[in-house]
């Protein structure tokens, strides 16, 4: 009876044969890959090791509102302001509001579906929602900036004719002027009204750096409650948090300060140069350049309480960045990239913008962004991978 064993000599021959077949297969695949690379510039190996790229669809929206266009978005709409006025489109690209007027240097701000468009260096101001204009204002002084809170109350910062005084007007949601203050020292950059319509924070430049002037309860007080001096540094922007504290972006620190002067540093970047930043509902993204040659740097995501969520190295030029709902989208010199809150890059493509020369990116919703230029506004939708 046979024992069922294979002779050792036969096993050796089988192993040699299998090894030869494997080597032949590898050599054949390598030759084919080399030929494909020489002919097409691609290789079958690249499909094995490259990250999966989500499909991105592009759809052009029509914003015929002139030049120098700026955009904001809400849950339901995409809003543009240009040299010829303002326009609101819903998420399907259908126009819900248009108002034609002239602006030399248009700008726009929004909060919770309330919008304010204004002419920097001019006098035109429009406050509106998705379907109607709430207030139309022509200022006496030159407009510097404007902001609007979640209740539709808004602030307009102007300079008087001599250029020595900054004037801040606060309006309610009906467009009625409810508070006014004049600042004679420094150059006033912006003003932010708290969510309860009570507290006002004013950012200005001084000879020594920056200053935030706090007013408490504008209904009853017309004198500053506290002045916070930031000597030796420049505060680029302030925004009001839900609890009334101020989140400040400076050239070397991200910090929180309240109306009593208490300061909490959230992130220090003294050894880096800030390239950009974005904020939405307690979520912050920072772009920091390493001092040196090229575009080497880092992306940082964190919460407004200082909790670090993600950090990633980046070596491409970032043209624009925007955040929404703890998601980050950036426009780089080689395309658009989407990131989650921990900075996992889950979509990137070098050829996903049909609008040549896009100069800004705006996060509209999770996996949706709008890339804009003076000649086009292209909505990019990232399809989820399955």
C-alpha positions as CSV (number, residue, x, y, z in Angstrom):
1,X,0.0,0.0,0.0
2,X,1.3,3.4,-0.9
3,X,2.3,5.7,2.0
4,X,1.0,8.8,0.2
5,X,4.4,10.6,0.5
6,X,5.9,12.6,-2.4
7,X,9.5,11.8,-3.2
8,X,11.9,14.5,-2.1
9,X,13.3,14.9,-5.6
10,X,9.9,15.5,-7.0
11,X,9.1,18.1,-4.3
12,X,12.4,19.9,-5.1
13,X,11.5,20.0,-8.8
14,X,8.0,21.4,-8.0
15,X,9.4,24.2,-5.8
16,X,12.0,25.1,-8.5
17,X,9.2,25.2,-11.1
18,X,7.0,27.4,-8.9
19,X,9.9,29.8,-8.2
20,X,10.7,30.1,-11.9
21,X,7.0,30.9,-12.7
22,X,6.9,33.6,-10.0
23,X,10.1,35.2,-11.3
24,X,8.9,35.1,-14.9
25,X,5.6,36.7,-13.8
26,X,7.4,39.5,-11.9
27,X,9.8,40.2,-14.8
28,X,6.9,40.2,-17.3
29,X,4.9,42.6,-15.1
30,X,7.9,44.8,-14.6
31,X,8.6,45.0,-18.4
32,X,4.9,45.8,-19.1
33,X,5.0,48.5,-16.4
34,X,8.1,50.0,-17.9
35,X,6.7,50.1,-21.4
36,X,3.4,51.7,-20.1
37,X,5.4,54.3,-18.2
38,X,7.5,55.2,-21.2
39,X,4.4,55.5,-23.4
40,X,1.8,56.9,-21.1
41,X,3.7,58.2,-18.1
42,X,1.7,55.9,-15.7
43,X,2.4,52.5,-14.3
44,X,0.2,49.6,-13.0
45,X,2.2,49.8,-9.7
46,X,0.9,53.3,-9.0
47,X,-2.7,52.0,-8.7
48,X,-1.5,49.5,-6.1
49,X,0.1,52.0,-3.8
50,X,-1.4,55.4,-4.4
51,X,-4.2,56.7,-2.1
52,X,-7.8,56.3,-3.3
53,X,-9.1,59.5,-4.8
54,X,-12.7,60.4,-4.3
55,X,-14.6,61.6,-7.4
56,X,-15.2,65.3,-7.4
57,X,-17.9,66.9,-9.6
58,X,-17.9,70.5,-10.6
59,X,-20.8,72.7,-11.5
60,X,-20.5,76.4,-12.4
61,X,-22.9,78.9,-10.8
62,X,-23.7,82.2,-12.4
63,X,-22.8,85.2,-10.3
64,X,-23.0,88.2,-12.7
65,X,-22.3,90.8,-10.1
66,X,-19.2,92.5,-11.5
67,X,-15.6,92.2,-10.4
68,X,-13.7,91.7,-7.1
69,X,-16.2,89.3,-5.9
70,X,-16.4,87.9,-2.4
71,X,-18.5,85.0,-1.2
72,X,-20.1,83.6,2.0
73,X,-22.5,80.7,2.5
74,X,-25.1,79.4,4.9
75,X,-26.9,76.1,5.2
76,X,-29.3,77.0,2.4
77,X,-27.5,79.5,0.2
78,X,-24.3,80.8,-1.5
79,X,-24.0,84.6,-1.4
80,X,-21.8,86.8,-3.5
81,X,-21.0,90.5,-3.4
82,X,-19.3,92.3,-6.3
83,X,-18.7,95.7,-7.8
84,X,-22.3,95.6,-9.3
85,X,-24.2,94.5,-6.2
86,X,-25.2,91.3,-4.4
87,X,-26.8,88.0,-5.4
88,X,-28.1,85.0,-3.4
89,X,-28.4,81.5,-4.9
90,X,-29.9,78.5,-3.2
91,X,-28.0,75.2,-3.1
92,X,-29.5,74.2,-6.5
93,X,-28.2,77.5,-8.1
94,X,-31.6,79.2,-8.2
95,X,-31.6,82.9,-7.6
96,X,-33.5,84.0,-4.5
97,X,-32.3,87.6,-4.2
98,X,-30.5,90.3,-6.2
99,X,-29.8,93.9,-5.4
100,X,-27.9,96.0,-7.9
101,X,-25.7,98.9,-6.6
102,X,-22.1,100.1,-7.1
103,X,-19.2,99.1,-4.9
104,X,-15.5,99.9,-5.5
105,X,-14.0,97.3,-3.1
106,X,-16.8,94.9,-2.1
107,X,-16.6,92.8,1.0
108,X,-19.2,90.6,2.9
109,X,-19.7,89.0,6.3
110,X,-22.3,86.6,7.6
111,X,-23.6,84.8,10.6
112,X,-26.4,82.3,10.9
113,X,-28.1,83.3,7.6
114,X,-27.7,87.0,8.1
115,X,-25.5,88.9,5.7
116,X,-23.9,92.3,5.4
117,X,-22.2,93.6,2.2
118,X,-20.2,96.8,2.3
119,X,-17.9,98.9,0.2
120,X,-14.5,99.2,1.8
121,X,-13.4,102.8,1.2
122,X,-16.9,103.8,0.0
123,X,-20.2,104.4,1.7
124,X,-22.6,101.6,0.6
125,X,-23.9,99.0,3.1
126,X,-26.6,96.4,2.6
127,X,-28.0,94.0,5.2
128,X,-30.1,91.1,3.9
129,X,-31.1,87.5,4.3
130,X,-31.8,84.8,1.7
131,X,-34.8,86.6,0.2
132,X,-34.9,90.2,1.2
133,X,-32.9,93.4,1.9
134,X,-33.3,94.4,5.5
135,X,-31.4,97.6,5.5
136,X,-29.8,99.9,2.9
137,X,-27.4,102.5,4.3
138,X,-25.2,105.2,2.9
139,X,-22.6,106.2,5.5
140,X,-21.3,109.7,6.1
141,X,-17.8,108.5,6.6
142,X,-15.6,106.0,4.7
143,X,-16.4,102.4,5.4
144,X,-13.6,100.4,7.0
145,X,-15.4,97.2,8.0
146,X,-18.7,95.7,9.1
147,X,-19.9,92.6,11.1
148,X,-23.2,91.0,11.9
149,X,-24.2,88.7,14.7
150,X,-26.6,85.7,14.9
151,X,-29.6,87.9,15.7
152,X,-29.1,90.2,12.7
153,X,-27.7,93.1,14.7
154,X,-24.7,94.6,13.0
155,X,-21.8,97.0,13.4
156,X,-20.4,99.4,10.8
157,X,-16.9,101.0,11.3
158,X,-16.2,104.2,9.4
159,X,-13.6,107.0,9.4
160,X,-14.6,110.6,9.4
161,X,-13.5,113.0,6.7
162,X,-10.3,114.0,8.4
163,X,-9.3,110.4,8.9
164,X,-8.4,110.9,12.6
165,X,-11.5,109.4,14.2
166,X,-13.0,105.9,14.0
167,X,-16.7,105.8,14.3
168,X,-18.6,102.7,15.3
169,X,-22.4,102.5,14.7
170,X,-24.4,99.6,16.1
171,X,-27.8,98.8,14.5
172,X,-30.5,96.4,15.5
173,X,-32.0,93.8,13.3
174,X,-34.5,96.3,11.8
175,X,-31.7,98.6,10.7
176,X,-32.2,101.2,13.5
177,X,-29.1,102.9,14.9
178,X,-29.0,102.0,18.6
179,X,-25.4,102.9,19.7
180,X,-22.6,105.1,18.5
181,X,-19.0,105.6,19.7
182,X,-16.1,107.7,18.4
183,X,-12.5,106.6,18.9
184,X,-9.9,109.4,18.5
185,X,-6.8,107.4,19.2
186,X,-5.4,104.6,17.0
187,X,-6.9,103.3,13.8
188,X,-10.1,101.3,14.3
189,X,-10.1,98.1,12.3
190,X,-13.3,96.3,13.3
191,X,-16.0,95.8,15.9
192,X,-17.9,92.8,17.1
193,X,-21.2,92.6,19.0
194,X,-21.9,89.8,21.4
195,X,-24.7,87.2,20.8
196,X,-26.9,88.8,23.4
197,X,-26.6,92.3,21.7
198,X,-25.1,93.8,24.9
199,X,-21.3,93.8,24.8
200,X,-19.2,95.5,22.1
201,X,-15.5,94.8,21.4
202,X,-13.5,97.2,19.2
203,X,-10.2,96.3,17.6
204,X,-7.7,99.1,16.8
205,X,-4.1,99.6,15.9
206,X,-1.9,101.8,18.1
207,X,1.7,103.1,17.9
208,X,2.7,100.2,20.2
209,X,0.7,97.3,18.7
210,X,-3.0,96.5,19.0
211,X,-5.9,97.3,21.4
212,X,-9.3,95.8,22.2
213,X,-11.8,98.2,23.8
214,X,-14.6,96.6,25.6
215,X,-18.1,98.1,26.2
216,X,-20.5,96.3,28.6
217,X,-24.2,96.7,28.1
218,X,-24.5,99.3,25.4
219,X,-28.1,99.9,26.5
220,X,-27.0,101.6,29.6
221,X,-23.3,102.5,29.4
222,X,-21.5,104.7,26.9
223,X,-17.9,104.5,28.4
224,X,-15.4,101.7,27.9
225,X,-15.5,99.1,30.6
226,X,-12.0,97.8,30.0
227,X,-9.1,98.4,27.5
228,X,-6.8,95.5,26.6
229,X,-3.5,96.5,25.2
230,X,-1.5,94.1,23.1
231,X,1.9,95.8,23.0
232,X,4.6,94.7,20.6
233,X,2.3,92.6,18.5
234,X,-0.5,92.9,15.9
235,X,-4.0,91.4,16.3
236,X,-5.2,90.5,12.8
237,X,-8.8,89.7,13.6
238,X,-11.2,89.2,16.5
239,X,-14.4,87.2,16.6
240,X,-17.0,87.0,19.4
241,X,-17.6,83.6,21.0
242,X,-21.0,82.5,22.3
243,X,-20.0,83.2,25.9
244,X,-19.1,86.8,25.1
245,X,-15.3,86.3,25.2
246,X,-13.2,87.4,22.2
247,X,-11.1,85.0,20.1
248,X,-8.1,86.9,18.8
249,X,-5.8,85.9,15.9
250,X,-2.5,87.7,16.2
251,X,0.8,87.4,14.3
252,X,2.2,85.2,17.0
253,X,-0.6,83.9,19.2
254,X,-4.1,82.5,19.1
255,X,-5.7,83.6,22.4
256,X,-9.0,84.4,24.2
257,X,-9.5,87.6,26.1
258,X,-12.6,88.7,28.1
259,X,-14.0,92.1,29.1
260,X,-12.1,91.9,32.4
261,X,-8.7,91.5,30.7
262,X,-8.3,87.8,31.5
263,X,-6.2,86.2,28.7
264,X,-5.8,82.5,27.8
265,X,-3.3,81.5,25.2
266,X,-4.7,78.6,23.0
267,X,-1.7,78.2,20.7
268,X,1.6,80.0,20.3
269,X,3.6,80.1,17.1
270,X,6.4,82.6,17.8
271,X,8.8,80.4,15.7
272,X,6.5,80.3,12.7
273,X,5.0,82.8,10.2
274,X,1.2,82.6,10.0
275,X,0.1,81.9,6.5
276,X,-3.7,81.8,7.1
277,X,-6.4,80.9,9.4
278,X,-10.1,80.0,9.4
279,X,-12.8,79.8,12.1
280,X,-16.3,78.3,12.4
281,X,-18.4,77.6,15.5
282,X,-15.6,76.9,17.9
283,X,-13.4,75.1,15.3
284,X,-10.1,76.7,14.2
285,X,-7.6,75.9,11.5
286,X,-4.2,77.5,11.3
287,X,-1.6,77.4,8.5
288,X,1.9,78.1,9.8
289,X,5.0,78.5,7.6
290,X,8.4,77.3,8.7
291,X,10.9,80.1,8.5
292,X,13.0,79.1,5.5
293,X,12.8,78.6,1.7
294,X,9.7,77.4,-0.1
295,X,6.2,76.5,1.3
296,X,7.2,74.1,4.1
297,X,4.8,74.4,7.0
298,X,2.1,72.9,9.1
299,X,-1.7,72.7,9.3
300,X,-3.1,72.8,12.9
301,X,-6.7,72.2,13.9
302,X,-8.0,72.9,17.4
303,X,-11.1,73.9,19.3
304,X,-11.7,77.2,20.9
305,X,-10.9,75.7,24.3
306,X,-7.4,74.9,23.2
307,X,-7.8,71.2,22.5
308,X,-5.5,70.2,19.6
309,X,-7.3,67.9,17.1
310,X,-4.8,67.5,14.3
311,X,-1.4,68.5,12.9
312,X,-0.1,67.8,9.5
313,X,3.0,68.8,7.4
314,X,2.4,70.6,4.1
315,X,4.8,71.6,1.4
316,X,2.5,73.2,-1.2
317,X,1.5,76.8,-1.5
318,X,-1.9,77.4,0.1
319,X,-3.9,80.0,-1.8
320,X,-7.0,80.0,0.4
321,X,-8.6,78.0,3.2
322,X,-12.0,77.7,4.8
323,X,-13.7,75.6,7.5
324,X,-17.3,74.5,8.2
325,X,-18.7,72.0,10.7
326,X,-15.1,70.8,11.8
327,X,-14.2,70.2,8.2
328,X,-11.4,72.0,6.4
329,X,-11.0,72.7,2.7
330,X,-7.9,74.3,1.1
331,X,-7.1,75.6,-2.3
332,X,-3.5,74.7,-3.1
333,X,-1.5,75.6,-6.2
334,X,-2.1,72.0,-7.4
335,X,-5.8,71.6,-6.6
336,X,-8.3,71.3,-3.8
337,X,-7.9,69.2,-0.7
338,X,-10.6,68.2,1.9
339,X,-9.7,67.3,5.5
340,X,-11.6,66.1,8.5
341,X,-11.1,67.6,11.9
342,X,-8.1,65.4,12.7
343,X,-6.5,66.6,9.4
344,X,-6.9,63.3,7.6
345,X,-6.8,64.2,3.9
346,X,-9.6,62.2,2.4
347,X,-9.7,63.8,-1.0
348,X,-7.3,65.5,-3.3
349,X,-7.1,66.0,-7.1
350,X,-4.8,68.3,-9.1
351,X,-7.3,68.6,-11.9
352,X,-10.6,69.1,-10.1
353,X,-11.1,72.8,-10.8
354,X,-12.7,73.7,-14.1
355,X,-12.4,77.4,-13.2
356,X,-9.0,78.3,-14.3
357,X,-7.2,80.7,-12.0
358,X,-9.4,80.2,-8.9
359,X,-8.2,82.5,-6.1
360,X,-10.4,81.6,-3.2
361,X,-12.1,78.6,-1.7
362,X,-15.2,78.6,0.5
363,X,-16.5,75.6,2.5
364,X,-20.2,75.4,1.9
365,X,-21.2,72.1,3.6
366,X,-19.4,68.9,4.4
367,X,-17.8,67.7,1.2
368,X,-19.0,70.8,-0.7
369,X,-16.9,73.9,-1.5
370,X,-17.0,76.7,-4.0
371,X,-13.8,77.8,-5.9
372,X,-14.1,81.3,-7.1
373,X,-12.3,83.8,-9.3
374,X,-13.2,87.1,-11.0
375,X,-14.7,85.1,-13.9
376,X,-16.2,82.0,-12.4
377,X,-17.7,80.4,-9.3
378,X,-17.5,76.6,-9.4
379,X,-19.2,74.4,-6.9
380,X,-17.1,71.3,-6.1
381,X,-18.9,68.2,-4.6
382,X,-16.9,65.3,-3.2
383,X,-18.6,62.0,-3.6
384,X,-18.3,59.7,-0.6
385,X,-16.2,56.6,-1.2
386,X,-18.0,53.2,-0.9
